[in-house]
Amino acid sequence: MTTPPVCDYEGSDYQTSFWDQGGREYEDRAEAIALRRLLPPGGRLLLELGAGAGRNTPRYLGFDRIVLLDYSRTQLEQAQARLGKSDKYIYVAADVYRLPFIDGLFDAATMIRVLHHMADAPKALRQVRNVMGADGTFILEFANKLNLKAIFRYLLGRQGWSPFTLEPVEFVKLNFDFHPKAVQNWLKELGFSIERILTLSHFRIGLLKRFVPTGILVFFDSIFQWTGAWWQYTPSVFVKAVNWEQASGGLKQELSVLEYFKCPSCGQSPLTDKNDHLECPSCKKKWEVKDGIYDFREPIKN
């Protein structure tokens, strides 16, 4: 099966270099506010797509269980070191384009700072929609090509691509900015209802971040987030979408963790537990389970 290329953070110190030591406290705190405003108060099962080292995971307190999914195993190991091993957290290494979950499984899902790595964003969003239960809430963040800096650069002739067109722009390899209208169109075509839009990082300017206290920037950003209901001109946009058209009606019964999974190659479920791997009874492919991480990226070679 051919899938689009994946941006792999394997071996990266992204959490430390970008968030802990990269001067991103303002963005991190603004995102925390947006998540509090958009997430439902609680639920049974949440899928965190692109969980990385678990930066946002502690913010999903109201959910009984959280599935942390990332393509990078080392990022999941960092998340595991941060959060620990418990029944609350399930660590899954997998490709967003081939989610290894049965349809209608999740009450909620988040995809924060992930879509901008998707060469085929509609394909990735379709996978998310498939695993969402009826009335499931999907919180999506995307990098906005219609931001004020891009608009001014384009109007001054310092930028070749137009921020006003709907197609994505790849400004660095596997790093894409999206037009807000395009993202909303994709979600609606998949059966999602757009419930709320927030704009973030209004003050993502080096000079401001250097001289204005972070708390002040966060305070004013939290106020201006609500302008997302009318226009979106900031570098980052958050969307709350609800799945109203899940034909299966969602899964309300309690399932074991093993019953969550399907074979990402052929779609067969359930898989057979072989202790150190899961085996697909249909195509016979084997998927590694090691140190508490389910690995669905590539099957084990016989």
Helices and strands as residue ranges (DSSP letters): H 14-14, I 15-20, H 25-38, E 43-49, G 57-59, E 63-70, H 73-83, E 89-93, G 96-98, E 106-111, G 115-117, H 121-131, E 132-143, H 148-155, E 169-172, E 175-177, H 180-189, E 192-200, H 206-211, H 214-224, G 225-229, E 236-243, G 257-260, E 272-273, E 277-279, E 286-290, E 293-295
